[in-house]
Amino acid sequence: MVHRKGSQAKRLTTPVVLLVFSLLSCFVAFVLSLLCIFAGSKSGYLENANLLTLNTSRLGQSILQKPKGVDPDSKLGQFVGAVEGEVNGLVADIAKQLHLHDFYSVHLLDYCEGFYTPSSVANNTVHPTKNVTHCSNRTASFHFNATKVIQDELKSDISLPDLDWPSALEDGVGTAKLASKVMFVLYCLGVAATGLALVGIVVGIFARRRLMAIYNVVLTTIAFLSLALASIISSTFISKAVKLINEVGHHIGIAAYKGHTFLGMTWAATILVLFASVAWTYECIRRGRVDKMSRAANKEARPWGR
């Protein structure tokens, strides 16, 4: 009898531990999802958790490589002459001369800009770090248009064609806009479903009812699908955007880098909420079997004819 009670206690205790872990994983997924949305919402706030970084500190190096093609009496020619005087064996820091920032970090709701310190040029003793000076206003429909941002900041007497700005970057603006909107909607849906699931899991741990288990399975599944789709779209978008920028922008000195921290956060949230969904699917099946056994036991206990 004692052994039987011990076995029954073990069968009851193990799912509770599993469900507590599902609560913790769901909570962490909720926090990570929120951070994916609001990273970079102000200067210095989770700056490294960006989708991608556009490095423009070398922008304009092509005009230094082809000075003979520039009229020395033109405004652009005079500008080239001024910058050439500051070359110290490396490509000059032209971005500041063009009134541009060294980098632009793209986030889900905005972008941040700033300069590399102590220098944009890396060597054996110096590794540049980001110094964010400004972030754009947060908007739900935000999408980063590199062409417009760079053109707006350029000196008034210099245009993007003067810098051989690739038109392929402008062609992808429509795709970037659509991808940004879809990602935002999916992350919001994932956060909402995960938040509601947190409440349901707390209730479900104490009120061991199959209805609560079904409720949590539905919410955690919705959260998983939303975050999984958002992670897939963001990963694809980041990879293709970085590849395109590096391919068409290399000759004018621009480069792009993936936001590995953001990718780690979004996929970690997806995996954690998947664990919660699996845990509650198990609890739903187990709860159904327990209820079925209880009904069978009650039926056998009834006197005949009642």
VENUR-V684479 format. One record per helix or strand of 3 or more residues. SS is the DSSP state (2 for helix, 1 for strand). FROM is the first residue (numbers start at 1). TO is the last residue. If there is no record, write none. Layout:
BEGIN
ss=SS from=FROM to=TO
ss=SS from=FROM to=TO
END
This chain:
BEGIN
ss=2 from=2 to=38
ss=1 from=52 to=55
ss=2 from=61 to=65
ss=2 from=67 to=69
ss=2 from=75 to=84
ss=2 from=94 to=97
ss=1 from=103 to=106
ss=1 from=111 to=117
ss=1 from=129 to=135
ss=2 from=146 to=153
ss=2 from=160 to=163
ss=2 from=168 to=171
ss=2 from=173 to=206
ss=2 from=210 to=252
ss=1 from=255 to=258
ss=2 from=260 to=301
END
